[in-house]
Amino acid sequence: MIWEYVLVVFPRVRDVFIGGVRIGQTNVLLRLRRGQYTFDLGVPVTYRPVRKVASVVNTSAIRPKIVQFESA
């Protein structure tokens, strides 16, 4: 199985969700299967954008896909 890597960046530690399912935390390397995902940080929604869609393909542990959120 081929794994892809994502780093969801936010100024504070928050849970990271895909489709309402918690998959990890911000600022920690996450391992996923190749694909397109919709990321969010759950409630309270004190961040922007509210959700972010990203294609996760051709990554590595040293070159992850960066998904960045900002404080609202």
VMD Tcl script that builds the backbone (N, CA, C; Angstrom):
set m [mol new atoms 216]
animate dup $m
set s [atomselect $m all]
$s set {name element resname resid chain x y z} {
  {N N MET 1 A 0.838 -1.174 0.000}
  {CA C MET 1 A 0.000 0.000 0.000}
  {C C MET 1 A 0.886 1.242 0.000}
  {N N ILE 2 A 0.529 2.196 -0.844}
  {CA C ILE 2 A 1.279 3.443 -0.927}
  {C C ILE 2 A 0.619 4.483 -0.029}
  {N N TRP 3 A 1.412 5.092 0.843}
  {CA C TRP 3 A 0.902 6.115 1.746}
  {C C TRP 3 A 1.295 7.489 1.245}
  {N N GLU 4 A 0.433 8.440 1.504}
  {CA C GLU 4 A 0.693 9.851 1.239}
  {C C GLU 4 A 0.745 10.562 2.585}
  {N N TYR 5 A 1.304 11.755 2.586}
  {CA C TYR 5 A 1.507 12.487 3.837}
  {C C TYR 5 A 0.965 13.916 3.737}
  {N N VAL 6 A 0.333 14.342 4.818}
  {CA C VAL 6 A -0.281 15.669 4.888}
  {C C VAL 6 A 0.132 16.327 6.198}
  {N N LEU 7 A 0.379 17.625 6.140}
  {CA C LEU 7 A 0.609 18.416 7.337}
  {C C LEU 7 A -0.426 19.533 7.344}
  {N N VAL 8 A -1.370 19.448 8.278}
  {CA C VAL 8 A -2.397 20.481 8.430}
  {C C VAL 8 A -1.847 21.498 9.427}
  {N N VAL 9 A -1.683 22.721 8.961}
  {CA C VAL 9 A -1.016 23.765 9.736}
  {C C VAL 9 A -2.051 24.738 10.306}
  {N N PHE 10 A -1.909 25.034 11.607}
  {CA C PHE 10 A -2.748 25.999 12.303}
  {C C PHE 10 A -1.943 26.511 13.492}
  {N N PRO 11 A -2.158 27.775 13.913}
  {CA C PRO 11 A -1.351 28.315 15.017}
  {C C PRO 11 A -1.464 27.558 16.341}
  {N N ARG 12 A -2.586 26.869 16.568}
  {CA C ARG 12 A -2.764 26.105 17.812}
  {C C ARG 12 A -3.037 24.645 17.476}
  {N N VAL 13 A -2.949 23.802 18.471}
  {CA C VAL 13 A -3.289 22.390 18.279}
  {C C VAL 13 A -4.804 22.263 18.214}
  {N N ARG 14 A -5.291 21.676 17.135}
  {CA C ARG 14 A -6.713 21.413 16.934}
  {C C ARG 14 A -6.842 20.023 16.346}
  {N N ASP 15 A -8.011 19.405 16.540}
  {CA C ASP 15 A -8.301 18.155 15.865}
  {C C ASP 15 A -8.507 18.432 14.385}
  {N N VAL 16 A -8.148 17.462 13.541}
  {CA C VAL 16 A -8.337 17.549 12.100}
  {C C VAL 16 A -9.381 16.508 11.716}
  {N N PHE 17 A -10.342 16.932 10.862}
  {CA C PHE 17 A -11.427 16.052 10.448}
  {C C PHE 17 A -11.490 15.943 8.932}
  {N N ILE 18 A -11.875 14.753 8.465}
  {CA C ILE 18 A -12.229 14.511 7.073}
  {C C ILE 18 A -13.590 13.851 7.107}
  {N N GLY 19 A -14.573 14.509 6.501}
  {CA C GLY 19 A -15.922 13.947 6.473}
  {C C GLY 19 A -16.507 13.690 7.846}
  {N N GLY 20 A -16.198 14.547 8.801}
  {CA C GLY 20 A -16.720 14.407 10.151}
  {C C GLY 20 A -15.991 13.403 11.023}
  {N N VAL 21 A -14.967 12.772 10.492}
  {CA C VAL 21 A -14.187 11.770 11.232}
  {C C VAL 21 A -12.832 12.368 11.613}
  {N N ARG 22 A -12.501 12.299 12.895}
  {CA C ARG 22 A -11.219 12.810 13.373}
  {C C ARG 22 A -10.095 11.920 12.852}
  {N N ILE 23 A -9.100 12.543 12.219}
  {CA C ILE 23 A -7.986 11.766 11.671}
  {C C ILE 23 A -6.662 12.093 12.333}
  {N N GLY 24 A -6.642 13.094 13.204}
  {CA C GLY 24 A -5.395 13.470 13.867}
  {C C GLY 24 A -5.462 14.885 14.374}
  {N N GLN 25 A -4.288 15.507 14.492}
  {CA C GLN 25 A -4.184 16.870 15.006}
  {C C GLN 25 A -3.385 17.745 14.063}
  {N N THR 26 A -3.573 19.044 14.217}
  {CA C THR 26 A -2.806 19.991 13.422}
  {C C THR 26 A -1.328 19.924 13.812}
  {N N ASN 27 A -0.501 20.310 12.872}
  {CA C ASN 27 A 0.943 20.438 13.078}
  {C C ASN 27 A 1.640 19.115 13.379}
  {N N VAL 28 A 0.973 18.017 13.031}
  {CA C VAL 28 A 1.541 16.669 13.174}
  {C C VAL 28 A 1.384 15.974 11.820}
  {N N LEU 29 A 2.416 15.300 11.357}
  {CA C LEU 29 A 2.373 14.616 10.076}
  {C C LEU 29 A 1.298 13.531 10.094}
  {N N LEU 30 A 0.391 13.574 9.097}
  {CA C LEU 30 A -0.700 12.605 8.983}
  {C C LEU 30 A -0.460 11.721 7.767}
  {N N ARG 31 A -0.853 10.470 7.868}
  {CA C ARG 31 A -0.661 9.510 6.783}
  {C C ARG 31 A -2.025 9.105 6.239}
  {N N LEU 32 A -2.207 9.260 4.926}
  {CA C LEU 32 A -3.468 8.952 4.253}
  {C C LEU 32 A -3.207 8.181 2.973}
  {N N ARG 33 A -4.254 7.597 2.442}
  {CA C ARG 33 A -4.168 7.016 1.098}
  {C C ARG 33 A -4.290 8.148 0.083}
  {N N ARG 34 A -3.789 7.904 -1.094}
  {CA C ARG 34 A -3.874 8.875 -2.177}
  {C C ARG 34 A -5.338 9.208 -2.461}
  {N N GLY 35 A -5.623 10.493 -2.690}
  {CA C GLY 35 A -6.987 10.885 -3.020}
  {C C GLY 35 A -7.240 12.359 -2.791}
  {N N GLN 36 A -8.500 12.735 -2.959}
  {CA C GLN 36 A -8.924 14.105 -2.713}
  {C C GLN 36 A -9.735 14.117 -1.422}
  {N N TYR 37 A -9.433 15.066 -0.543}
  {CA C TYR 37 A -10.058 15.113 0.779}
  {C C TYR 37 A -10.534 16.525 1.091}
  {N N THR 38 A -11.572 16.594 1.921}
  {CA C THR 38 A -12.057 17.869 2.444}
  {C C THR 38 A -11.717 17.906 3.923}
  {N N PHE 39 A -10.841 18.830 4.292}
  {CA C PHE 39 A -10.349 18.966 5.661}
  {C C PHE 39 A -11.089 20.078 6.385}
  {N N ASP 40 A -11.323 19.895 7.688}
  {CA C ASP 40 A -11.786 20.982 8.544}
  {C C ASP 40 A -11.259 20.727 9.955}
  {N N LEU 41 A -11.460 21.729 10.817}
  {CA C LEU 41 A -10.938 21.644 12.187}
  {C C LEU 41 A -12.052 21.538 13.223}
  {N N GLY 42 A -13.254 21.211 12.804}
  {CA C GLY 42 A -14.356 20.988 13.742}
  {C C GLY 42 A -14.869 22.273 14.369}
  {N N VAL 43 A -15.514 22.115 15.515}
  {CA C VAL 43 A -16.087 23.256 16.229}
  {C C VAL 43 A -15.272 23.536 17.486}
  {N N PRO 44 A -15.187 24.771 17.907}
  {CA C PRO 44 A -15.811 25.948 17.299}
  {C C PRO 44 A -15.086 26.356 16.018}
  {N N VAL 45 A -15.840 26.972 15.123}
  {CA C VAL 45 A -15.275 27.387 13.839}
  {C C VAL 45 A -14.641 28.767 14.018}
  {N N THR 46 A -13.459 28.756 14.599}
  {CA C THR 46 A -12.690 29.989 14.831}
  {C C THR 46 A -11.480 30.013 13.904}
  {N N TYR 47 A -11.672 29.517 12.693}
  {CA C TYR 47 A -10.606 29.422 11.707}
  {C C TYR 47 A -11.186 29.697 10.327}
  {N N ARG 48 A -10.285 29.973 9.384}
  {CA C ARG 48 A -10.708 30.136 8.002}
  {C C ARG 48 A -9.679 29.528 7.082}
  {N N PRO 49 A -10.032 29.027 5.957}
  {CA C PRO 49 A -11.406 28.822 5.510}
  {C C PRO 49 A -12.118 27.777 6.375}
  {N N VAL 50 A -13.422 27.683 6.226}
  {CA C VAL 50 A -14.213 26.737 7.021}
  {C C VAL 50 A -13.841 25.302 6.670}
  {N N ARG 51 A -13.498 25.072 5.428}
  {CA C ARG 51 A -13.025 23.755 4.975}
  {C C ARG 51 A -12.070 23.970 3.816}
  {N N LYS 52 A -11.252 22.982 3.580}
  {CA C LYS 52 A -10.281 23.080 2.496}
  {C C LYS 52 A -10.216 21.741 1.768}
  {N N VAL 53 A -10.377 21.777 0.458}
  {CA C VAL 53 A -10.286 20.580 -0.368}
  {C C VAL 53 A -8.872 20.509 -0.924}
  {N N ALA 54 A -8.258 19.321 -0.820}
  {CA C ALA 54 A -6.889 19.157 -1.305}
  {C C ALA 54 A -6.709 17.771 -1.912}
  {N N SER 55 A -6.009 17.726 -3.030}
  {CA C SER 55 A -5.593 16.456 -3.623}
  {C C SER 55 A -4.284 16.043 -2.966}
  {N N VAL 56 A -4.249 14.815 -2.499}
  {CA C VAL 56 A -3.074 14.302 -1.804}
  {C C VAL 56 A -2.471 13.210 -2.686}
  {N N VAL 57 A -1.390 13.572 -3.363}
  {CA C VAL 57 A -0.757 12.665 -4.318}
  {C C VAL 57 A 0.719 13.047 -4.463}
  {N N ASN 58 A 1.557 12.047 -4.634}
  {CA C ASN 58 A 2.995 12.249 -4.849}
  {C C ASN 58 A 3.665 13.019 -3.709}
  {N N THR 59 A 3.353 12.629 -2.481}
  {CA C THR 59 A 3.962 13.243 -1.308}
  {C C THR 59 A 4.961 12.277 -0.690}
  {N N SER 60 A 5.654 12.763 0.306}
  {CA C SER 60 A 6.530 11.896 1.094}
  {C C SER 60 A 6.560 12.467 2.509}
  {N N ALA 61 A 7.162 11.747 3.416}
  {CA C ALA 61 A 7.251 12.211 4.796}
  {C C ALA 61 A 8.068 13.497 4.902}
  {N N ILE 62 A 9.011 13.696 3.984}
  {CA C ILE 62 A 9.808 14.921 4.033}
  {C C ILE 62 A 9.249 16.017 3.114}
  {N N ARG 63 A 8.281 15.671 2.258}
  {CA C ARG 63 A 7.612 16.640 1.386}
  {C C ARG 63 A 6.112 16.403 1.414}
  {N N PRO 64 A 5.484 16.645 2.569}
  {CA C PRO 64 A 4.037 16.405 2.671}
  {C C PRO 64 A 3.229 17.474 1.954}
  {N N LYS 65 A 1.955 17.172 1.711}
  {CA C LYS 65 A 1.003 18.178 1.243}
  {C C LYS 65 A 0.703 19.097 2.421}
  {N N ILE 66 A 0.837 20.393 2.240}
  {CA C ILE 66 A 0.555 21.363 3.294}
  {C C ILE 66 A -0.870 21.875 3.113}
  {N N VAL 67 A -1.663 21.755 4.169}
  {CA C VAL 67 A -3.037 22.277 4.191}
  {C C VAL 67 A -3.068 23.287 5.321}
  {N N GLN 68 A -3.215 24.568 4.978}
  {CA C GLN 68 A -3.070 25.628 5.977}
  {C C GLN 68 A -4.399 26.301 6.289}
  {N N PHE 69 A -4.645 26.469 7.604}
  {CA C PHE 69 A -5.794 27.228 8.098}
  {C C PHE 69 A -5.250 28.399 8.903}
  {N N GLU 70 A -6.062 29.477 9.011}
  {CA C GLU 70 A -5.695 30.647 9.803}
  {C C GLU 70 A -6.744 30.900 10.861}
  {N N SER 71 A -6.378 31.590 11.914}
  {CA C SER 71 A -7.337 32.002 12.927}
  {C C SER 71 A -8.305 33.013 12.320}
  {N N ALA 72 A -9.577 32.905 12.692}
  {CA C ALA 72 A -10.587 33.840 12.178}
  {C C ALA 72 A -10.653 35.075 13.054}
}
mol reanalyze $m
mol bondsrecalc $m
mol representation Tube
mol addrep $m
